[in-house]
Amino acid sequence: MRTLWFDLRESIGRIENAIAGHQAGRARPPWLVLDLSAAQVWCTPVTGPPPYQAAVVATHVNGPPPADTEWPFCWLPVTRPDADGHRLIDHLRVAAGQGHRWLVADIDATSRWLRTAAVYDTAALPDIAVWAPAWLTAGDLGPYPGQIAHGYAHHGAVVARFTAATLRRIAADTDAHARRFPTRDADLLLLHDDGTHLEAVLVRAAAGPAGGITRLAPGTDVAHVRADSDGWYRLTDRRWPWRHTAPTPVAAHTVH
């Protein structure tokens, strides 16, 4: 299976331009063309290359292309109604209005499937990721002011980052939580400040027989977090699956 992830709003913009050209009488009805091997999509008023406009290149590509054959282009009419009377562009506009970020093409040896999705799940964000203000909670921690990477998730949770000041609040809250429940293992956010750089260390600590944190829990993961290029701290760790306090779309809107 090969899955191509295109920026939905950019793709809609290209389609809208092609539709406008058609309505102005400068072109025939547009088609959306998927170049499955090169991982790109474009609009054209004809049924063959070259593209009518510049292609949108997939932001993310999962899975390799076929090793022994070349995939043909996939052609989709964008203004011709389907059996239910809906047009492809209408499906995409609705999905974008619901907060979906991605136009997704799923391809295997026998089928092609086009859908939209709200988030792409990954631990490694591209440089083009857009950060938006948000209030965030994880379990009984928070809410805290921070930012989330629009259209991305990690292990199903939003990708969140915080300022150094908020990081100190989170560290204090995890310590207070451990003291409130001294006989339980605790997930702690420990801070090391050498006066120049602040580093966060995420650990799971084991409670002692009489209560109180005494040592790291067996097999614990220790994660070190430093500021990113913007000076924010990303806490993408399974210990705290961050959630946006306002609803965000999570289910994919399928385009038939």
N, C-alpha and C positions, 0 to 999 in steps of 0.2 A: 504494500500500500504506500502510495506517495501522496502527501497532503501539502497543499500550497496555501499560504496565508497571505492575503492581500489586504492593504488598508482599505476599509469599506468606503469611507468618505472620499478618498482620492479616486477610487473606482467609480463611485457615483458621479463625481465631478466630471470625469472623462465622458461618461455616458450622457450626462445632461448636455455637455457641449455638442456631442454628436447629434442628439435629438434636436437641439436648437438649430444646428446647421440643416438638418432635414426639414424642419418646419419653415425655415427661411427659403427653402427651395434650392439650397446649394448642394444637396446630396440626397441619395436614396435612403430608405429606412436603415438605421444602424444595426449592426450585429456586434455582440460581444464575443471576442475571439480569445480562447484559452490556448496558449502555447505551453503544453504540458511538459515538454522536454526542457525548454529554456526557462520555465517558471515565471511567466509573465502574461499579462492580459492587456488587450487593447480593444478599441472600437473601430469599426470600418463599415462603410456603406456598400461594400462589395463582398463577394464570396471568395476572396483570395488575397494574399499579401500583395503589395506592402501594406502596413497598417495605415489607417486614416489619420492617426495621431500617435504621439509617443506612448510607449507601453508603460503600464504599472508593473514594476518588478515585485515579486513576492518578498515580503519582509522576513518570513520564516518558511523554510522548506524542511519537511520531515519525510525521510525515506528516499532511497536512490531512484534515479530513472531506470528504465529497463536496460538490461545489459546487452541484449541481442537484437533489439528492434527499436525503431524510432516511432514515438507516439505521434499520431496525426493531430492537427489542430482540432479544437472543439468549437463549434459555431452555435451561438445562442441568440435568437432574436430578442431584442430588449423592449420593443413596443407592440409586438404581436400578442394578443391575448391567448392564454392557455385554455384548457377545457373548462376551467372554472371562471373564465372571463377576466383573469388577473394577468397583468404584464410583469415581466421580470423587474423592470425599474420600479414598479409599485411595491413589490416584495422588498426590494432593497431600501426604498425610502422608509417603509414601516420599520424595518429592522434597525436602521440608523436612528430613527426617532425613539426606539426603545432602548437606545444606548449601546447597541452592538457596535463593535470596533472592526470586525474582520469579515471579509468575503473569503470563504474557504472552499477549495476544490479538493475533493477526495477522489483519487484515481487508483484503479487496479487494472489487471489485465483485461477485464471484461466490462467494466462499468465506469461511468463518470458521474459524480454527485456534487452538486453545488449547494452550499448552505451559508448561513451567517452565524457568527458566534460573538459572544460578549467578551470573552477573555482567552488569552493564550497562556497556558501553564508552563512556566519555565523558571529556573533559578538564575539565568543569565539574561539580563535586560539589554536590548540594543541601545546604542547612543541616542536613537531617535525617540526613545520612550518619553511620553509627556506626563509630567507630574501635576496632580490636582490637589487642592486643599481638602482635608477630610478630618472627621473626628473618628477615632479608632478605639476599639475594645478588644480584649482577648481574655476570655473567661470572666473573672471578677476584677480584672485590671482595666482601668480607664473609666470614662473615655479620656483620651489624650488628643491634643491637636497634632496633626502631622500631614503627610502627603501620601497619596497612593498613585501608583503607575497605572494610568488609564489603559484598560484593555489587557492587563496582565494579572496573573495569579501564580502562586507557588504552593504546591500541595493543596490546591483548592482554596487557599486563603489569599486575600489581597496582598500585594507587595507594598509594604509600608516603610516609610522612613520618617525620622524625627530629628529635631534640633538637639544640640547638646543639653540645653536646659530641660527639655522634655525627657531626654535620656536619664538625667539625674532623678527626675520624678519617678520614672519607671523603676529605677534601681532602688529607690527608697521604698516604693510600694511592694516590690518583691521581698525586700528584707522584712518589712512589717508583716507581710503575709506569713513568712516563715516563723516569725516570733509568735504570731497569733495561733499557729498550729504546730507546736514544737515537736510533736511525735510523728509528723509526716515528713516524707521527703519533700524537698522544695526546689523549684526552678528559680535560680537567682541570676540577676544581672549585676555583675561586679564591675566597678569602674577603676581604671588606672589612669591617673593624670600626672604626667611628669612636668607639668608647667608649660609644655609646648604642644603636646598632643594628648588627646583624650581617647582612650581605647576601652571598649566594652567587652567583657568576657561573659559568655552565657554558659552556665553549668547547671547540672542537676546534683544537688547535695543530699546526702543521706542523713536522716535524723539518728541520734544516739539512743541507746536503750532507755535512758532517763529523760529523753527529750533534748532538743537543741541540735543544731547542725554541727557535725563533727568531722565529716569527711565527704569526698566525692562518692556518689553512688557508683556501685560496680558497673563497668561498661559504659559510663556516661560519656556523652559527646561534649567536648569543650569547643565552643565557637568563639573566635575573636572577630570583633567588628570595629573597623576604623571608618573615619569620615570619607564619604565619596568626594568627587571632584567639586561638588556644590557645597560641601561642608555639612551634609546631612548624614545620618546613621540609619542604614537599612537593617531592620530586624526581621529577616526572612528565615525563621526557624520554627520547626514543628512544635517547640515547647509552647509557643504563643501564636496560635492561628488568628491573626488579626482580622477583624471584621469592620467594615464601614458601618457607622451607626445609621446611615440612611440606606434605603433599599437600592441595590444595584442589580441589573439583569444578569442572570446566570445561565438560563436555558437558551440553547441555540434555536434560532428561527430558521426553519428549513425551507429552502426554495426548491420547489418541484420542477 
